[in-house]
């Protein structure tokens, strides 16, 4: 039973569930459910934002920093990406 819980945790709760762009895009806050925390990135640190397919129509958003760190979202439906990723790229001026 412990292994099943671990796999479910890793696949469902390790990514950020909310992304907030502050002000004119100077900072981005990534909120994590468990363990509860917020990561704040400066726009100058963000190198790219990209969509990665998961399975069955679900996608991840991955934010890459210039130092090589990767921040992955929880899985989302493609429709959510079509609404949010272009706006995020526009605000952050990243590819």
Secondary structure, 3 states (H helix, E strand, C coil): CHHHHHHHHHHHCCCEEEEEEECCCCEEEEEECCCCEEEEEEHHHEEEEEEEECCCCEEEEEEEECCCCEEEECCEEHHHHHHHHHHHHHHHCCC
